[in-house]
Amino acid sequence: MSRSIEELWTLLREAHRMPYGAAQIALIEQVVRHADALGERELGYEARILATTAYTYGGEVAKSFVTFSWCLSDFDRDPAPFHARSRHTLYWHFKYMVSALTKFPEVPLARTYAVLDDMERRYREGGHSLQAVHKHRYVVARHVGLEDEADALYERWNTTPRDNLSDCAGCDPSSQVTYLSSRGRDEDAVALAEPVLAGRLTCNEQPQTILRGLMVPYLRTGRLEQAADAHRRSYRLMRGNLADLWDIGDHVAFCARTGNEHRGLEILQRHVDWLERAPSPAAGMNFAASSALLLRRLVALGHGDTIVHRREKGDIAAAALAEELAAHATGLALRFDARNGTTTQSRQIEQEISAEPYDVVLPLSPSTRRRPEPRPKPQAGAKVTLVDVPADADADALLDLAEEHENEDRDDAADAILAIYDARHGRAESGPGQAEPHAMREARRAMLLGGQRWRADDREGTAEAWGRAIDLFIEAGSEIDASVARGRLGVSLALAGRPDEGRALVEPDTAYQQEHGDARRRAAAWSRLSLVELVQDRPAEANEAHDRAEQAAAETGDARLAAFYLARRASNRAAAGRIEEALAAATEARAYFLEHGPAARLADASVLFGQLTQNPEAAVTAFGEVLAAIDPEGALTARLGRGRALVQLDRAAEAVDDLVEAVALCTEQDLDEGGAFVRQELADAYRQAGRIVEAAEVGEEALAAFERLGHDEAADNTRFLLAGLYRELGDSAGSLALYETLVDRLGDNLAGRGQIRENGGDLLFRLDRDAEAAEWFGAGAEDLRVAGDPLGELRLLRRRLMALHWADDVAAAEETFELAERRHAGLPADAAGQPDTIWERAMLGFEMSRLLLARGRAAEAVPYVTDAPERLRRIGARSEAEQVATMHGEALLRSGRPQEAEDLLWPILGEMAQDAPSRQVAARVLADALEARGADEQAARLRRTEGVEEE
């Protein structure tokens, strides 16, 4: 063959390795054109055989009719040996044709039946089972609405023996699941599919197709988690494939009927432009009908004015698009019915568009709360007992009781008493026309009202109440109480972002209380000043003030008050970086409130303890105490803390629920930035729990948020996480695209860019794209050299050499080896003697020796591995030492030195463990060496002993 024909065959082989899509199709069509121009019949035939598959799975189904017909005609007209080699593939393509012909209303139904008859004839003549024929007659019967005939054909299909022309072990059950689900036999569908999913599915259509078929059976049988998982896993595998537009429509409908209209809209928005190039009219019809269902749901929920963006046809409101798509789907259905002579398609499309939601709301986003937040359970020691209030208690007695309960953190009791007070004596904010209350009593009520509003996080109401209390206390002649009210107002102002105004009120109160107040008032005043110091980022001064507060509190002899100040001490010490003191204080405070309550104080102390302790088990317990003690809206810190501690304990699966709740709380509290970072943590927890699909989905949510917020570093970290997740999911193209993006973005971060290039090179190497892998490894090595990571550079040079070996670029490999040797020689003595460096240099020689051996240059290979095994043994790399020594023996043998090979390998084999990875290789080389010097019987005995087969 001429060189140009060789190049065309190479291009065709390259096309075989490419993923389905426009790029593969373009390459195959190029081969077809050149093959026809050169008159290369075999090449043209093989290219069209591949093109038929490429068109089917690449979203250009109509073109497959032409290539299939050409191949069939060529096969029948003048059979050649190459036809026989491709007979199975050609016969397999009949199945593609039957399915595809039903999806184009312009193709007469008689043509489909003719192809079916031809398929059956050829299968019979070839001695094949008719199992696949029965299946595809069933497909046609269902399409035209002959349900009785479809039922009969279903039975024939499933009772006829399978053979190598039957659909794969995933696709046959997928069709069966669809049938069973349509007949309401959901339990049968699940039972049929689960063994299939438990096996290994390698077909292009699986497992995404069978999972798509299982979404509704799972849902209707109460398997809600499996239904959500089936949707997520299936859609992820389909979302990049135009050929899957029909099934993507099913996902849109599933979202519409499970309370996930927002997610459905995201899917519709991603694929709406595909409708203009739908792989078939049937696929476009199904997608349009499902989308119309979703959009009508949005209209019903009051979101009909939501804008859907379209590249070619312009933006449009959801309500208008719903009717446009409904008309599109209905029009196509009428065309199919006219072709088929039935009303089946119109009826099915109408049912799809008007389908009602299922009677369950199923959260499909893995960052959405799966269950209602449970109400907090009472904590031991934290139960509040409301006091009995005498019926004849006067106003002052009620206020005394309320203040007593507030001072002792019994807020519920204080609120209950104040409700009685207000009912009997009027509220603090008495309006015009009411009797003017006693000033002192009204002032006390205003102070208590401020406390209520403080606890409700009503800053404006708090300031108003305490400001009024100041005026009333002055009117009543109580300067000491007015000073306390000023101090409290000052703290509220400082915490509201007005620290200077707050200090102007707090400092005079502190001085006043030292001169006039009792121990409790002095302690409270110093504590307020400590809070202001913290707000103004003066931790040393805050701790000094707090120490004065504790000294005053100690004079009261009140253990509860002492515990309260211990918790404050923990917070102050932590702010100053005095972590051991902070932890000790939090531990002591927590112990008190665990025994005595109240719940709110226990929550504060346990949060501090959980944040400070280095023991994740203890943190899990502490944050659990918080969650049992407080209202859900205050649980964000505890959810995050417990989730992180569980991840530290390698209990990521348990951490997921806490982090999901944390995301929900961030959403409820409009914490967009915090929510993005929590999503990032949730994605990593899903990854560690082995739930890769959920990890990828949440990672994508986090990335979108970081991009929107302009957090470039966090976005890049998330891209790196996603690249690894995509790789685990088999989405190599997506993974590589993210690595390429990161390489472009990490211009100044050479160390990070070198790591990214190593990861990308590794991915390319595993995809057998060895030349590209070598380029990535080489560029990464240079990045790491400039970044000052010589060991990293040496590692990537070794990996580049390995990739170049498989890319058959010997000259570049030799240059890389020489460069790596110069880098090793240039290392300082202490670095060269490090175990990692010794390992890299030895394995570099191993790779060079392997390259030379593979090209028949055995004598040249010997020096590269002569001393390496001993160097590896000295650093404890026993397995690698055995591997390299075995290659040394093989190089000696192939270079005509069998005795030396034997002398080298006998001791090594004796030292190897029975399950050592290199043992069989070493035994084979040794047996070959024995045979090379005529010791055939000894070689045979060694082969039997070691279980080595002769090559």
BELHUJO-V897711 format. One record per residue. PSI is psi in radians with two decimals (none if undefined). NEAR is the number of other C-alpha atoms within 10 Angstrom. D_LAST is the distance of its C-alpha to the last C-alpha in Angstrom with 1 decimal. Layout:
# BELHUJO-V897711
psi = {PSI:PSI}
near = {NEAR:NEAR}
d_last = {D_LAST:D_LAST}
This chain:
# BELHUJO-V897711
psi = {2.59:2.88:-0.67:-0.65:-0.69:-0.73:-0.66:-0.73:-0.66:-0.73:-0.68:-0.71:-0.66:-0.70:-0.63:-0.61:-0.24:2.65:2.70:2.49:-3.02:-0.67:-0.76:-0.78:-0.76:-0.70:-0.75:-0.75:-0.59:-0.77:-0.75:-0.80:-0.82:-0.65:-0.76:-0.70:-0.59:-0.09:0.46:1.61:-0.82:-0.79:-0.74:-0.68:-0.87:-0.64:-0.67:-0.57:-0.82:-0.66:-0.64:-0.76:-0.76:-0.74:-0.70:-0.81:-0.11:0.07:0.26:1.02:-0.67:-0.58:-0.43:-0.45:-0.71:-0.86:-0.64:-0.79:-0.70:-0.83:-0.72:-0.73:-0.75:-0.67:-0.75:-0.59:-0.80:1.36:2.42:2.90:-0.64:-0.45:-0.75:-0.66:-0.48:0.15:-0.78:-0.76:-0.74:-0.79:-0.61:-0.64:-0.33:-0.66:-0.72:-0.76:-0.80:-0.84:-0.76:-0.68:-0.56:-0.30:0.06:1.88:-0.33:-0.22:2.11:2.52:-0.55:-0.59:-0.71:-0.77:-0.58:-0.71:-0.68:-0.78:-0.71:-0.70:-0.82:-0.73:-0.84:-0.66:-0.72:-0.82:-0.52:0.02:0.40:2.74:2.62:0.25:-0.82:-0.56:-0.82:-0.70:-0.79:-0.41:-0.64:-0.74:-0.78:-0.74:-0.75:-0.68:-0.73:-0.09:0.31:1.38:-0.69:-0.76:-0.67:-0.73:-0.75:-0.73:-0.58:-0.77:-0.75:-0.74:-0.75:-0.08:-0.07:2.38:2.49:2.76:-2.90:0.01:0.01:2.67:2.80:3.03:-0.12:-0.64:-0.71:-0.90:-0.52:-0.80:-0.63:-0.68:-0.75:-0.75:-0.87:-0.71:-0.70:-0.40:0.13:0.23:1.13:-0.71:-0.68:-0.69:-0.78:-0.79:-0.65:-0.68:-0.56:-0.72:-0.56:-0.78:-0.47:-0.32:-2.94:2.07:2.13:0.03:2.67:-0.46:-0.04:2.64:0.10:-0.61:-0.75:-0.60:-0.69:-0.74:-0.42:-0.20:-0.88:-0.80:-0.74:-0.79:-0.81:-0.26:0.22:0.14:1.27:-0.74:-0.71:-0.61:-0.81:-0.73:-0.70:-0.76:-0.87:-0.84:-0.74:-0.87:-0.68:-0.70:-0.37:-0.40:-0.31:0.08:1.95:-0.60:-0.32:0.35:-0.67:-0.90:-0.56:-0.63:-0.69:-0.63:-0.67:-0.80:-0.68:-0.73:-0.75:-0.56:0.04:0.33:0.36:0.82:-0.64:-0.77:-0.71:-0.68:-0.67:-0.73:-0.80:-0.79:-0.66:-0.53:0.01:-0.57:-0.33:-0.40:-0.53:-0.36:0.72:2.47:-0.39:2.75:-0.64:-0.74:-0.77:-0.68:-0.83:-0.74:-0.74:-0.73:-0.79:-0.68:-0.65:-0.71:-0.86:-0.82:-0.61:-0.56:-0.76:-0.70:-0.79:-0.51:0.07:0.32:0.58:-0.31:0.05:2.37:2.30:2.27:2.33:2.38:-0.85:-0.67:0.00:2.82:2.67:2.56:2.62:-0.72:-0.76:-0.69:-0.58:-0.80:-0.60:-0.78:-0.61:-0.75:-0.69:-0.85:-0.73:-0.69:-0.74:-0.71:-0.69:-0.64:-0.73:-0.74:-0.66:-0.70:-0.69:-0.35:0.44:-3.14:0.26:-0.88:-0.70:-0.75:-0.76:-0.70:-0.69:-0.74:-0.68:-0.80:-0.58:0.23:2.46:2.70:2.64:2.81:0.65:2.49:2.12:1.82:2.17:-0.41:2.29:-0.02:0.14:2.41:2.25:-0.29:2.76:2.52:2.16:2.60:2.53:2.44:2.56:2.41:2.55:2.33:-0.02:0.08:2.33:2.23:2.06:2.38:2.67:2.32:2.15:2.46:-0.49:0.24:2.28:-3.13:-0.76:-0.65:-0.70:-0.74:-0.67:-0.80:-0.76:-0.76:-0.66:-0.80:-0.69:-0.76:-0.49:0.34:0.42:1.27:-0.67:-0.72:-0.74:-0.75:-0.67:-0.73:-0.67:-0.56:-0.69:-0.76:-0.83:-0.65:-0.61:-0.60:0.04:2.66:2.92:-0.60:1.00:2.36:-3.14:2.53:-0.17:2.79:2.34:2.10:2.91:2.32:-0.79:-0.74:-0.73:-0.62:-0.77:-0.71:-0.65:-0.68:-0.77:-0.65:-0.72:-0.70:-0.72:-0.77:-0.54:-0.81:-0.44:0.08:0.59:1.53:-0.74:-0.76:-0.62:-0.87:-0.69:-0.78:-0.80:-0.54:-0.71:-0.65:-0.70:-0.87:-0.73:-0.69:-0.68:-0.74:-0.63:-0.10:0.37:1.53:-0.59:-0.68:-0.64:-0.66:-0.75:-0.77:-0.67:-0.74:-0.77:-0.71:-0.67:-0.75:-0.75:-0.66:-0.74:-0.75:-0.30:0.19:0.27:1.10:-0.62:-0.76:-0.69:-0.77:-0.64:-0.40:-0.62:-0.74:-0.80:-0.64:-0.71:-0.80:-0.72:-0.78:-0.54:-0.50:-0.59:-0.34:2.81:-3.10:-0.73:-0.74:-0.67:-0.76:-0.79:-0.67:-0.81:-0.65:-0.68:-0.71:-0.66:-0.71:-0.73:-0.70:-0.72:-0.76:-0.62:0.29:0.86:1.25:-0.60:-0.82:-0.62:-0.74:-0.65:-0.79:-0.69:-0.64:-0.69:-0.63:-0.78:-0.65:-0.74:-0.71:-0.57:-0.51:-0.38:-0.40:0.30:1.91:-0.65:-0.75:-0.68:-0.71:-0.67:-0.78:-0.43:-0.76:-0.70:-0.66:-0.73:-0.76:-0.76:-0.77:-0.68:-0.70:-0.51:0.06:0.24:1.27:-0.72:-0.76:-0.71:-0.79:-0.70:-0.75:-0.76:-0.66:-0.78:-0.74:-0.76:-0.73:-0.71:-0.87:-0.45:-0.67:-0.65:-0.27:-3.03:3.00:-0.72:-0.71:-0.66:-0.74:-0.79:-0.82:-0.68:-0.61:-0.83:-0.79:-0.79:-0.62:-0.48:-0.54:2.55:0.04:1.83:-0.54:-0.80:-0.63:-0.72:-0.77:-0.79:-0.80:-0.51:-0.67:-0.69:-0.81:-0.47:-0.22:-0.32:2.96:2.63:-0.66:-0.29:0.22:0.04:-0.84:-0.74:-0.68:-0.82:-0.81:-0.79:-0.68:-0.79:-0.69:-0.69:-0.66:-0.73:-0.57:0.18:0.60:0.89:-0.60:-0.63:-0.56:-0.47:-0.82:-0.74:-0.73:-0.59:-0.78:-0.65:-0.71:-0.79:-0.73:-0.69:-0.72:-0.80:-0.53:0.19:0.67:1.33:-0.81:-0.85:-0.69:-0.64:-0.78:-0.63:-0.66:-0.68:-0.76:-0.68:-0.72:-0.75:-0.61:-0.76:-0.72:-0.84:-0.46:-0.01:0.22:1.34:-0.65:-0.85:-0.68:-0.79:-0.74:-0.79:-0.63:-0.70:-0.66:-0.77:-0.75:-0.77:-0.70:-0.76:-0.71:-0.72:-0.64:-0.15:0.43:1.52:-0.78:-0.79:-0.66:-0.73:-0.68:-0.67:-0.65:-0.71:-0.77:-0.81:-0.64:-0.74:-0.66:-0.78:-0.68:-0.75:-0.52:-0.02:0.14:1.30:-0.66:-0.76:-0.72:-0.83:-0.66:-0.68:-0.69:-0.72:-0.71:-0.76:-0.68:-0.72:-0.61:-0.49:0.86:-0.74:-0.27:1.42:-0.65:-0.77:-0.69:-0.65:-0.69:-0.75:-0.76:-0.58:-0.77:-0.77:-0.70:-0.71:-0.74:-0.81:-0.68:-0.74:-0.32:0.13:0.46:1.19:-0.69:-0.74:-0.69:-0.74:-0.68:-0.77:-0.78:-0.71:-0.78:-0.67:-0.68:-0.74:-0.70:-0.82:-0.56:-0.86:-0.56:-0.11:0.56:1.40:-0.63:-0.70:-0.70:-0.78:-0.67:-0.78:-0.53:-0.69:-0.76:-0.57:-0.77:-0.76:-0.78:-0.69:-0.56:-0.85:-0.41:-0.05:0.66:1.41:-0.72:-0.81:-0.62:-0.75:-0.68:-0.72:-0.72:-0.79:-0.70:-0.79:-0.68:-0.70:-0.68:-0.74:-0.76:-0.49:-0.02:2.54:2.71:-0.71:-0.64:-0.68:-0.46:0.02:2.51:-0.73:-0.66:-0.74:-0.76:-0.82:-0.73:-0.70:-0.76:-0.42:-0.79:-0.67:-0.80:-0.69:-0.69:-0.74:-0.72:-0.80:-0.71:-0.72:-0.29:0.39:0.38:1.02:-0.76:-0.66:-0.48:-0.46:-0.90:-0.49:-0.36:0.15:-0.87:-0.13:-0.73:-0.71:-0.69:-0.67:-0.67:-0.66:-0.47:0.14:0.20:1.23:-0.80:-0.79:-0.65:-0.74:-0.69:-0.80:-0.69:-0.65:-0.72:-0.64:-0.80:-0.73:-0.68:-0.70:-0.78:-0.85:-0.36:0.26:0.48:1.07:-0.64:-0.73:-0.67:-0.76:-0.79:-0.59:-0.72:-0.48:-0.90:-0.65:-0.76:-0.65:-0.49:-0.32:2.47:2.70:-0.53:0.28:2.39:-0.57:0.01:-0.83:-0.64:-0.79:-0.71:-0.68:-0.80:-0.72:-0.74:-0.70:-0.68:-0.71:-0.77:-0.62:-0.46:0.29:0.10:1.12:-0.74:-0.75:-0.67:-0.74:-0.72:-0.72:-0.71:-0.75:-0.77:-0.73:-0.06:0.61:2.19:2.56:2.46:none}
near = {5:6:8:12:16:11:12:20:17:13:17:23:13:13:22:16:13:14:15:21:19:14:12:22:23:14:18:24:16:15:25:23:13:16:21:14:10:13:11:13:14:15:21:22:24:19:28:24:21:21:27:27:20:26:24:22:21:22:22:20:24:18:14:23:16:14:20:23:14:15:20:19:12:15:18:10:9:8:11:12:8:14:20:12:10:15:13:12:15:19:16:18:20:21:20:19:23:22:16:19:22:25:20:21:20:13:13:14:18:11:13:19:16:12:16:20:14:13:22:20:13:12:18:12:8:10:8:17:18:21:22:27:24:22:25:22:22:22:18:21:19:19:20:20:18:14:13:11:14:22:15:13:22:22:13:17:22:16:11:14:13:16:13:11:19:19:18:17:16:23:20:16:22:26:18:21:26:21:19:19:22:13:10:13:14:22:15:14:24:20:11:16:20:14:9:17:16:8:10:11:16:11:13:12:17:20:21:25:23:25:25:27:27:26:25:23:26:23:21:18:12:12:14:20:15:16:23:23:20:24:23:22:19:25:22:17:19:18:16:15:14:23:24:22:28:21:21:27:24:22:25:28:26:27:26:28:22:20:19:19:20:13:17:26:22:13:19:25:16:15:18:20:15:17:18:10:12:22:26:22:22:22:22:24:28:26:29:31:30:32:33:31:27:29:32:23:24:22:17:11:10:11:15:18:13:15:15:20:17:15:8:8:9:8:12:15:16:25:22:17:20:26:16:14:23:24:16:16:28:23:14:22:25:19:17:28:19:14:18:19:12:16:15:18:24:19:14:15:23:16:13:19:24:16:16:13:16:15:11:13:14:21:19:25:17:22:25:17:19:17:10:7:12:10:12:14:12:14:23:16:15:19:13:15:9:14:12:8:13:9:6:7:12:12:16:13:14:19:21:14:17:25:21:15:19:18:12:12:20:22:21:15:20:25:19:14:23:24:15:14:22:14:10:12:15:20:17:21:13:13:10:7:6:8:10:11:15:10:17:19:16:23:29:24:25:26:25:24:23:27:21:19:17:17:12:11:11:13:18:14:17:26:22:15:26:29:20:20:30:24:15:22:25:17:14:17:13:14:15:17:24:25:23:27:28:24:27:26:26:28:25:22:22:24:17:13:12:15:20:14:14:24:22:14:23:29:18:15:29:23:15:17:22:16:10:12:19:14:20:18:21:26:28:24:30:29:25:26:28:29:25:26:23:21:18:18:13:15:20:17:19:26:25:15:21:28:19:17:27:25:16:22:24:16:13:14:11:11:12:18:18:21:23:22:24:24:26:26:27:27:24:28:21:20:18:17:12:13:17:14:15:25:24:18:23:30:21:16:28:28:15:22:25:20:13:17:23:23:25:19:25:29:28:21:31:29:25:27:27:29:21:20:19:12:13:19:15:15:26:20:15:25:27:19:26:28:26:19:25:22:15:16:12:13:22:19:17:27:26:22:24:29:30:24:25:22:21:14:14:14:16:23:18:16:26:25:20:23:29:24:25:28:28:22:22:20:16:12:13:11:13:17:16:16:23:26:19:23:28:25:26:32:33:26:28:25:23:17:18:13:16:22:23:24:28:26:22:26:28:20:19:26:25:15:20:23:14:13:13:11:14:14:13:18:25:20:14:25:22:18:21:27:26:23:26:20:15:15:17:11:16:21:15:18:25:22:14:22:27:15:15:21:20:11:14:16:10:10:12:20:20:18:25:29:20:25:27:26:22:27:30:21:21:21:23:13:12:15:17:24:20:18:28:31:16:24:32:23:21:30:30:20:22:23:19:13:18:13:16:20:21:23:25:25:23:28:28:28:26:31:27:24:28:24:25:18:19:14:16:17:11:16:25:17:12:21:21:12:14:22:16:11:16:19:11:12:14:9:9:7:15:16:11:12:15:13:19:19:21:21:21:22:24:25:23:26:23:24:24:24:24:20:20:12:12:13:16:22:17:15:28:26:15:22:26:19:15:23:24:18:16:23:15:12:14:13:15:15:17:20:25:25:19:28:25:28:26:28:27:28:30:25:24:21:18:14:17:23:17:14:26:22:13:17:25:13:10:17:20:10:12:16:11:12:8:14:14:21:22:19:17:25:23:22:23:28:24:25:28:22:16:17:12:11:13:15:12:13:20:18:13:17:19:11:10:15:12:18:10:9:5}
d_last = {32.2:34.7:34.1:36.3:34.2:31.0:32.9:34.0:30.5:29.7:32.8:31.9:28.5:30.5:32.9:30.3:29.6:33.3:35.4:37.8:41.2:43.4:41.0:38.2:40.7:42.2:38.9:38.0:41.5:41.2:38.1:40.1:43.1:41.2:39.1:42.3:44.0:41.3:41.2:37.5:37.5:33.9:34.0:37.4:36.2:33.1:35.3:37.9:35.5:34.5:38.2:39.2:37.2:38.3:41.9:41.7:40.3:42.0:45.6:46.5:46.2:48.8:46.6:43.9:46.3:46.3:42.6:41.9:44.6:43.4:39.8:41.2:43.6:41.0:38.7:41.6:43.2:40.5:37.1:34.1:30.3:30.1:32.6:30.4:27.6:30.2:32.2:31.3:32.3:35.5:36.4:35.7:38.2:41.0:41.2:41.8:44.5:46.4:46.5:47.5:50.2:52.1:52.4:54.4:57.9:58.5:55.9:57.7:56.5:56.3:53.5:51.5:52.1:51.2:47.8:47.4:48.3:46.0:43.1:44.0:44.2:40.8:39.2:40.9:40.0:36.3:36.3:36.0:37.8:41.1:40.7:40.4:43.4:45.6:44.7:45.8:48.9:49.7:49.3:51.8:54.2:54.3:54.9:57.9:59.2:58.8:58.2:58.6:56.2:53.8:54.0:53.3:50.3:49.0:48.9:47.3:44.6:43.9:44.0:41.9:38.2:35.8:33.0:30.7:33.9:35.7:36.2:33.9:34.5:36.7:38.7:39.9:41.3:42.8:44.9:45.7:46.9:49.2:50.6:51.3:52.8:55.1:56.3:57.0:54.3:53.1:51.9:49.8:48.3:47.4:46.0:43.8:42.5:41.8:38.7:37.3:38.0:36.4:33.1:30.9:32.5:30.7:33.0:35.1:38.2:37.3:38.5:41.5:42.8:42.7:44.3:47.0:47.8:48.0:50.6:53.6:52.5:51.7:55.1:57.1:55.6:56.5:53.0:54.4:51.8:49.0:51.0:51.4:47.7:46.7:49.0:47.8:44.1:44.4:46.8:44.8:41.8:44.2:46.6:44.8:44.1:46.9:45.3:46.1:49.9:50.8:49.1:50.6:53.9:53.2:52.7:56.0:57.7:56.2:57.6:61.0:61.3:60.2:62.6:60.3:62.2:61.6:57.9:58.1:60.2:57.6:54.9:57.4:58.3:54.6:54.0:57.4:56.8:53.8:56.3:57.2:53.7:52.7:49.6:51.9:55.5:54.5:52.6:55.7:58.0:56.3:56.1:59.7:60.9:59.2:60.5:64.0:63.8:62.9:65.6:68.2:67.4:67.9:71.3:72.3:71.5:73.8:71.2:71.8:72.6:69.2:67.9:64.5:63.3:62.0:60.9:62.1:64.9:66.5:67.1:68.7:70.1:68.2:71.0:71.1:67.4:67.3:69.6:67.9:64.5:66.1:67.7:64.4:62.5:65.4:65.7:62.0:62.3:65.3:63.3:60.6:63.2:64.9:61.7:60.9:64.5:64.4:65.4:62.3:61.0:64.5:65.0:61.6:62.3:65.8:64.4:61.9:64.5:67.0:64.7:66.2:64.5:62.8:64.9:62.7:62.2:58.6:57.9:54.7:54.6:52.8:55.5:58.3:60.0:58.8:61.8:65.5:66.1:67.5:70.9:71.0:71.6:74.5:73.5:74.9:78.1:78.4:80.4:83.7:86.8:89.5:92.9:95.9:98.5:102.1:103.8:106.6:104.5:106.0:104.2:104.0:102.6:99.8:99.0:99.0:96.5:94.3:94.2:93.5:90.5:89.2:89.5:87.5:84.7:85.8:85.6:85.7:88.8:90.4:89.7:91.1:94.3:94.7:94.5:97.4:99.2:98.8:100.0:103.1:104.0:102.3:99.3:99.4:99.5:102.8:103.8:107.2:109.8:108.5:110.3:109.4:107.7:108.5:106.8:105.2:103.9:102.6:101.0:99.2:97.9:96.7:94.7:93.1:92.4:90.7:88.4:87.5:86.7:84.7:82.5:82.1:80.9:84.0:84.7:87.6:89.2:88.8:90.6:93.3:94.0:94.1:96.1:98.7:98.6:99.6:102.6:103.7:103.4:105.5:108.0:108.0:108.6:105.4:104.0:101.4:99.9:100.0:98.2:95.4:95.1:94.9:92.1:90.1:90.7:89.6:86.3:85.7:86.5:84.1:81.3:82.1:81.5:85.0:84.7:87.7:90.0:88.6:89.2:92.7:93.4:91.3:92.6:96.3:95.5:93.6:96.7:99.1:97.3:97.2:100.9:101.8:99.0:98.0:94.7:92.8:94.1:93.4:89.8:89.2:90.7:88.5:85.5:86.4:86.7:83.3:81.8:83.4:82.1:78.5:79.0:80.1:77.0:79.0:77.1:79.0:82.3:81.0:80.1:83.4:85.3:83.2:83.9:87.6:87.0:85.5:88.3:90.8:88.9:88.8:92.6:92.5:90.7:88.8:85.3:84.1:85.4:83.7:80.3:80.9:81.4:78.3:76.2:78.0:77.3:73.6:73.6:75.7:73.7:70.4:71.9:72.8:69.3:70.5:67.7:68.2:71.9:71.1:68.6:71.1:73.9:71.7:70.6:74.3:75.5:72.7:73.6:77.2:76.7:74.1:76.9:79.9:78.8:79.5:76.3:76.7:77.1:74.2:72.1:73.2:72.4:69.1:67.9:68.8:67.1:63.9:63.8:64.5:62.4:59.0:58.1:56.4:57.0:60.7:60.7:59.4:62.2:64.8:63.9:63.9:67.5:68.4:67.0:69.0:72.2:72.6:72.9:69.7:70.8:71.0:67.5:65.4:65.2:64.3:61.6:60.0:60.3:58.9:56.0:55.1:55.4:53.1:50.5:50.8:50.2:46.9:48.8:48.5:48.6:52.1:53.1:52.6:55.8:57.9:56.6:57.1:60.7:61.1:60.2:62.7:65.4:64.7:65.2:68.4:69.8:68.9:66.7:64.5:63.1:62.5:60.9:58.4:57.3:57.2:55.0:52.6:52.5:52.2:49.2:47.5:48.4:46.9:43.7:43.6:44.3:41.2:43.6:42.1:43.9:47.3:46.5:45.9:49.1:51.2:49.7:50.7:54.2:54.4:53.2:55.8:58.5:57.6:57.7:61.1:62.4:61.2:59.1:56.6:54.8:54.5:53.3:50.5:49.5:49.3:47.3:44.8:44.7:44.4:41.5:39.4:40.6:39.8:36.3:35.9:37.4:34.9:37.7:35.8:38.4:41.2:39.7:39.0:42.6:44.0:42.1:43.4:46.9:46.7:45.6:48.7:50.9:49.9:51.3:52.9:50.5:47.8:46.1:46.0:44.8:42.0:40.8:41.1:39.1:36.3:36.3:36.4:33.6:31.4:32.2:31.4:28.1:27.1:28.3:25.9:29.1:27.8:30.5:33.3:31.8:31.9:35.5:36.5:34.9:36.6:40.0:39.7:39.1:42.2:44.2:43.2:44.1:47.6:47.9:47.5:44.2:42.2:39.4:39.0:38.9:36.1:34.1:34.4:33.7:30.3:29.6:30.8:28.4:25.5:26.8:27.3:23.7:22.6:25.7:24.5:27.9:27.0:30.6:31.9:29.2:30.3:33.9:33.2:31.6:34.7:37.0:35.5:35.7:39.4:40.0:38.5:40.7:43.7:43.6:46.3:45.4:45.9:43.6:40.9:40.8:40.4:37.2:36.4:36.7:34.6:31.8:32.1:32.0:29.0:27.0:28.3:26.7:23.4:23.6:24.6:21.8:19.2:21.0:21.0:17.3:16.5:18.8:17.7:20.6:19.1:22.3:24.4:22.3:22.9:26.6:26.2:24.5:26.1:28.9:27.9:26.4:29.8:31.8:29.9:30.5:34.2:34.6:32.8:29.7:27.4:24.5:24.5:24.9:21.7:19.8:21.4:21.0:17.2:17.3:19.7:17.4:14.6:17.5:18.8:15.6:15.2:18.9:18.8:20.1:17.6:20.6:21.8:18.5:18.6:22.3:21.8:19.0:20.4:23.6:22.0:19.7:22.9:24.8:22.4:23.5:21.3:21.2:20.7:18.7:16.8:16.3:12.7:11.8:14.1:12.7:9.1:11.0:13.4:11.2:9.9:13.7:14.7:12.8:14.3:17.7:17.3:17.2:14.6:16.5:16.8:13.1:12.5:15.5:14.4:11.2:13.7:16.2:14.4:12.5:9.0:6.3:3.8:0.0}
